[in-house]
């Protein structure tokens, strides 16, 4: 029976790895350093019960939080290729293989369709643990196909951003996705199909400079880092001290870049309210 136990353990590990939330018994908060049980953490919507710190979670964790029950994943057959045979400390194709094996994910973004409070929604959610949630050609293509599906079905689209920016191992192929996704979203706008952009920690680089800030509604989790270049780079460039809280979701809300901030425990309710608000008669 040894082979059966190894198979079972492998399946359980693959299932766990698709989610970024902590496993085991205990969790030590990265911000306040207080300890909670993982059970308490999950009962509190994957937030620290002591300081309300929203821990980083993956795409499948968001799918579980949002959808009423079952959901269907879309476009999972698309895979990144090493077009440029790029090598830094290791070949890019090796980085892809390692990321896929470690996370049991095929890419840094996953797309699913399901129901939120009984209304259909297409959700494209990023995973920071897959090469920093970086935007490559496959991320752009999955978003483009999600938009096409939304256009065809007239089902609203929501993108959950969690990214370090463009995937430079793909060079111009990565940067092209900024224009590609922005152009596709203009088609969605013309067709009057709702697009909600949800920004989580962190949302930086080319994603912020393109589709992440183009929603009909732009909203974020509390204390999320949101910006293009990092604070240190900006400070060294302009030779000035930055305002307190610069590039946090609270700062962006105060300065008109966001519509609202939502606590994770209220996320499904607020998204359900948006779907009801934007609903059209069939």
RODO-2510 file (C-alpha; in nm, 4 decimals, decimal comma):
residues 282
     n   res          X          Y          Z
     1     x     0,0000     0,0000     0,0000
     2     x     0,3050     0,2293     0,0041
     3     x     0,2461     0,3401    -0,3543
     4     x    -0,1167     0,4347    -0,2708
     5     x    -0,0093     0,6514     0,0244
     6     x     0,2537     0,8263    -0,1912
     7     x    -0,0071     0,8882    -0,4609
     8     x    -0,2575     1,0196    -0,2064
     9     x     0,0028     1,2470    -0,0445
    10     x     0,1044     1,3758    -0,3877
    11     x    -0,2551     1,4625    -0,4749
    12     x    -0,3031     1,6399    -0,1410
    13     x     0,0190     1,8354    -0,1871
    14     x    -0,0806     1,9432    -0,5375
    15     x    -0,4186     2,0577    -0,4080
    16     x    -0,2575     2,2568    -0,1258
    17     x    -0,0009     2,4164    -0,3522
    18     x    -0,2708     2,5605    -0,5757
    19     x    -0,3602     2,7789    -0,2793
    20     x    -0,1208     3,0252    -0,1217
    21     x    -0,2895     3,0485     0,2192
    22     x    -0,0952     2,8896     0,5084
    23     x    -0,1366     2,5234     0,5925
    24     x    -0,0547     2,3393     0,9140
    25     x    -0,1518     2,4426     1,2685
    26     x    -0,0005     2,7838     1,3371
    27     x     0,0546     3,1139     1,1565
    28     x     0,2803     3,4004     1,2708
    29     x     0,1713     3,7359     1,1314
    30     x     0,4401     3,9076     0,9249
    31     x     0,3272     4,2500     1,0474
    32     x     0,2358     4,2280     1,4179
    33     x     0,4272     3,9022     1,4844
    34     x     0,1347     3,7622     1,6836
    35     x     0,0480     3,3947     1,6439
    36     x    -0,2874     3,2489     1,5433
    37     x    -0,4021     2,9036     1,4520
    38     x    -0,4532     2,8416     1,0817
    39     x    -0,8112     2,7467     1,1701
    40     x    -0,8653     3,0944     1,3222
    41     x    -0,7013     3,2508     1,0186
    42     x    -0,9354     3,0750     0,7775
    43     x    -1,2395     3,1571     0,9906
    44     x    -1,1292     3,5226     0,9703
    45     x    -1,1153     3,5245     0,5878
    46     x    -0,7378     3,4689     0,5782
    47     x    -0,6592     3,7836     0,7785
    48     x    -0,4680     3,8266     1,1027
    49     x    -0,7200     3,8362     1,3884
    50     x    -0,4893     4,0666     1,5876
    51     x    -0,4074     4,3463     1,3378
    52     x    -0,6323     4,2702     1,0362
    53     x    -0,3300     4,2217     0,8097
    54     x    -0,4478     4,0689     0,4810
    55     x    -0,2025     3,7921     0,4042
    56     x    -0,1145     3,7240     0,0419
    57     x    -0,3294     3,4509    -0,1045
    58     x    -0,3480     3,2874    -0,4463
    59     x    -0,6010     3,2728    -0,7262
    60     x    -0,7763     2,9589    -0,6032
    61     x    -0,8134     3,1084    -0,2560
    62     x    -0,9980     3,4014    -0,4158
    63     x    -1,2107     3,1629    -0,6215
    64     x    -1,3125     2,9885    -0,2977
    65     x    -1,3910     3,3213    -0,1305
    66     x    -1,5955     3,4599    -0,4196
    67     x    -1,7844     3,1827    -0,5951
    68     x    -2,1034     3,0320    -0,4529
    69     x    -1,9756     2,6803    -0,5021
    70     x    -1,8439     2,5098    -0,8123
    71     x    -1,6526     2,7034    -1,0759
    72     x    -1,4993     2,6136    -1,4109
    73     x    -1,1430     2,7018    -1,5012
    74     x    -1,0822     2,8402    -1,8498
    75     x    -0,7812     2,8543    -2,0840
    76     x    -0,5596     2,6400    -1,8598
    77     x    -0,4044     2,4776    -2,1675
    78     x    -0,2031     2,7918    -2,2532
    79     x     0,1632     2,7694    -2,1496
    80     x     0,4553     3,0131    -2,1605
    81     x     0,7408     2,9467    -2,4035
    82     x     1,1047     3,0513    -2,3910
    83     x     1,0954     3,2399    -2,7225
    84     x     1,4273     3,4172    -2,6627
    85     x     1,6145     3,1254    -2,5005
    86     x     1,6751     3,3698    -2,2161
    87     x     1,9259     3,2925    -1,9417
    88     x     2,0264     3,4875    -1,6320
    89     x     2,1194     3,2855    -1,3227
    90     x     1,9358     2,9961    -1,4867
    91     x     1,7524     2,9383    -1,8154
    92     x     1,4004     3,0800    -1,8354
    93     x     1,2545     2,7448    -1,9383
    94     x     1,3964     2,6013    -1,6139
    95     x     1,2324     2,8797    -1,4111
    96     x     0,8999     2,7963    -1,5756
    97     x     0,9378     2,4250    -1,5044
    98     x     1,0314     2,4911    -1,1408
    99     x     0,7397     2,7331    -1,0898
   100     x     0,4909     2,4894    -1,2415
   101     x     0,6198     2,2036    -1,0272
   102     x     0,6348     2,4060    -0,7052
   103     x     0,2917     2,5686    -0,7356
   104     x     0,0943     2,3102    -0,9375
   105     x    -0,0137     2,6081    -1,1507
   106     x     0,0384     2,6448    -1,5232
   107     x     0,0859     3,0239    -1,5168
   108     x     0,0848     3,3369    -1,3013
   109     x    -0,2840     3,3955    -1,3717
   110     x    -0,5833     3,1625    -1,3578
   111     x    -0,9251     3,2287    -1,5121
   112     x    -1,2506     3,0818    -1,3850
   113     x    -1,6231     3,1289    -1,4355
   114     x    -1,8869     3,0770    -1,1699
   115     x    -2,1618     3,2495    -0,9765
   116     x    -2,1328     3,5153    -0,7062
   117     x    -2,4593     3,5536    -0,5151
   118     x    -2,6300     3,3679    -0,7999
   119     x    -2,4978     3,6009    -1,0721
   120     x    -2,2377     3,4851    -1,3255
   121     x    -1,8886     3,6332    -1,3171
   122     x    -1,5597     3,5652    -1,4983
   123     x    -1,2614     3,6069    -1,2650
   124     x    -0,8965     3,6284    -1,3735
   125     x    -0,6767     3,6108    -1,0611
   126     x    -0,2981     3,6302    -1,0315
   127     x    -0,0624     3,4267    -0,8142
   128     x     0,2431     3,6080    -0,6790
   129     x     0,4143     3,2786    -0,5995
   130     x     0,4433     3,2014    -0,9730
   131     x     0,7503     3,4084    -1,0748
   132     x     0,6260     3,7075    -0,8775
   133     x     0,2900     3,7136    -1,0550
   134     x     0,4774     3,8611    -1,3498
   135     x     0,3004     3,9549    -1,6719
   136     x     0,4157     3,7527    -1,9694
   137     x     0,2651     3,6725    -2,3076
   138     x     0,0437     3,3951    -2,1694
   139     x    -0,0980     3,6204    -1,8978
   140     x    -0,1885     3,8729    -2,1662
   141     x    -0,3416     3,6030    -2,3845
   142     x    -0,5478     3,4547    -2,1016
   143     x    -0,6812     3,8001    -2,0182
   144     x    -0,7561     3,8630    -2,3867
   145     x    -0,9462     3,5344    -2,4131
   146     x    -1,1312     3,6083    -2,0883
   147     x    -1,2386     3,9411    -2,2406
   148     x    -1,3494     3,7671    -2,5606
   149     x    -1,5528     3,5227    -2,3514
   150     x    -1,7091     3,8129    -2,1619
   151     x    -1,7943     3,9818    -2,4921
   152     x    -1,9493     3,6658    -2,6330
   153     x    -2,1533     3,5811    -2,3242
   154     x    -2,2011     3,9353    -2,1853
   155     x    -2,0873     3,8072    -1,8450
   156     x    -1,9026     4,0703    -1,6342
   157     x    -1,5257     4,0354    -1,5910
   158     x    -1,3197     4,0839    -1,2757
   159     x    -0,9392     4,0866    -1,2689
   160     x    -0,7596     4,0394    -0,9367
   161     x    -0,4085     4,1827    -0,9606
   162     x    -0,1158     4,0672    -0,7485
   163     x     0,2069     4,1205    -0,9373
   164     x     0,5614     4,2471    -0,9460
   165     x     0,5160     4,3756    -1,3018
   166     x     0,6353     4,2676    -1,6453
   167     x     0,8197     3,9371    -1,6952
   168     x     1,1464     4,0679    -1,8326
   169     x     1,2623     3,7214    -1,9405
   170     x     1,0180     3,7711    -2,2297
   171     x     1,1372     4,1256    -2,3079
   172     x     0,9139     4,3003    -2,5652
   173     x     0,6731     4,0040    -2,5718
   174     x     0,5895     4,0918    -2,2119
   175     x     0,5658     4,4679    -2,2618
   176     x     0,3334     4,4207    -2,5611
   177     x     0,0700     4,2807    -2,3234
   178     x     0,0137     4,6303    -2,1799
   179     x    -0,1168     4,7590    -2,5120
   180     x    -0,2873     4,4313    -2,6024
   181     x    -0,4944     4,4037    -2,2856
   182     x    -0,5780     4,7755    -2,2824
   183     x    -0,7037     4,7569    -2,6422
   184     x    -0,9144     4,4505    -2,5645
   185     x    -1,0678     4,6241    -2,2636
   186     x    -1,1739     4,9122    -2,4879
   187     x    -1,3839     4,6582    -2,6805
   188     x    -1,5436     4,5506    -2,3539
   189     x    -1,6204     4,9133    -2,2687
   190     x    -1,7781     4,9769    -2,6094
   191     x    -1,9958     4,6691    -2,5640
   192     x    -2,0949     4,7977    -2,2155
   193     x    -1,9935     4,4738    -2,0440
   194     x    -1,8827     4,5543    -1,6864
   195     x    -1,5182     4,5190    -1,5866
   196     x    -1,4140     4,5303    -1,2197
   197     x    -1,0465     4,5698    -1,1264
   198     x    -0,9476     4,4498    -0,7792
   199     x    -0,5953     4,5470    -0,6683
   200     x    -0,4201     4,3488    -0,3950
   201     x    -0,0743     4,3516    -0,2386
   202     x     0,1360     4,4125    -0,4410
   203     x     0,0136     4,5559    -0,7723
   204     x     0,3103     4,7154    -0,9453
   205     x     0,4831     4,7721    -1,2787
   206     x     0,3273     4,7323    -1,6214
   207     x     0,0088     4,5778    -1,4845
   208     x    -0,0631     4,9000    -1,2909
   209     x     0,0176     5,1009    -1,6037
   210     x    -0,2376     4,9077    -1,8094
   211     x    -0,5355     4,6879    -1,7305
   212     x    -0,5257     4,7143    -1,3484
   213     x    -0,6326     5,0802    -1,3520
   214     x    -0,8867     5,0597    -1,6361
   215     x    -1,1853     4,9124    -1,4540
   216     x    -1,5342     5,0540    -1,4576
   217     x    -1,4794     5,0136    -1,0840
   218     x    -1,1281     5,0094    -0,9363
   219     x    -1,1076     4,8881    -0,5774
   220     x    -0,8466     4,7362    -0,3490
   221     x    -0,7697     4,5480    -0,0301
   222     x    -0,6546     4,7483     0,2742
   223     x    -0,2893     4,8563     0,2851
   224     x    -0,2065     4,7082    -0,0555
   225     x     0,1077     4,8352    -0,2271
   226     x    -0,0027     4,9863    -0,5595
   227     x     0,2221     5,1744    -0,8004
   228     x     0,4421     5,1646    -1,1079
   229     x     0,8021     5,2010    -0,9896
   230     x     0,9008     5,1273    -0,6310
   231     x     0,9208     5,4044    -0,3692
   232     x     1,3000     5,3864    -0,3485
   233     x     1,3399     5,4305    -0,7247
   234     x     1,0991     5,7248    -0,7281
   235     x     1,2680     5,8932    -0,4324
   236     x     1,6121     5,8599    -0,5905
   237     x     1,4795     5,9909    -0,9225
   238     x     1,2970     6,3027    -0,7973
   239     x     1,5388     6,3631    -0,5069
   240     x     1,2520     6,4304    -0,2664
   241     x     1,0995     6,2581     0,0331
   242     x     0,7689     6,0867    -0,0425
   243     x     0,4451     6,1452     0,1504
   244     x     0,3645     5,9114     0,4365
   245     x     0,1732     5,6074     0,3171
   246     x     0,2710     5,6728    -0,0448
   247     x     0,1535     5,3954    -0,2830
   248     x    -0,0830     5,2360    -0,0331
   249     x    -0,4431     5,1715    -0,1300
   250     x    -0,5526     5,4272     0,1339
   251     x    -0,3313     5,6966    -0,0247
   252     x    -0,4676     5,6179    -0,3713
   253     x    -0,8264     5,6292    -0,2475
   254     x    -0,7657     5,9699    -0,0894
   255     x    -0,6222     6,1004    -0,4180
   256     x    -0,9003     5,9686    -0,6408
   257     x    -0,7381     5,6649    -0,8021
   258     x    -0,9680     5,4112    -0,6354
   259     x    -1,3433     5,3929    -0,5887
   260     x    -1,3321     5,2136    -0,2554
   261     x    -1,1341     4,9784    -0,0296
   262     x    -1,2930     4,6520     0,0799
   263     x    -1,2061     4,4255     0,3702
   264     x    -1,1701     4,0657     0,2564
   265     x    -1,4599     3,9497     0,4738
   266     x    -1,6876     4,1846     0,2773
   267     x    -1,5443     4,1050    -0,0676
   268     x    -1,8110     3,8625    -0,1871
   269     x    -2,0933     4,0883    -0,0679
   270     x    -1,9469     4,3967    -0,2381
   271     x    -1,8824     4,2120    -0,5641
   272     x    -2,2367     4,0746    -0,5488
   273     x    -2,3646     4,4301    -0,5022
   274     x    -2,1655     4,5454    -0,8067
   275     x    -2,3081     4,2643    -1,0185
   276     x    -2,6597     4,3599    -0,9108
   277     x    -2,5888     4,7291    -0,9798
   278     x    -2,4553     4,6617    -1,3297
   279     x    -2,7074     4,3893    -1,4150
   280     x    -2,8936     4,4247    -1,7442
   281     x    -3,2235     4,2735    -1,8423
   282     x    -3,1824     3,9534    -2,0406
***
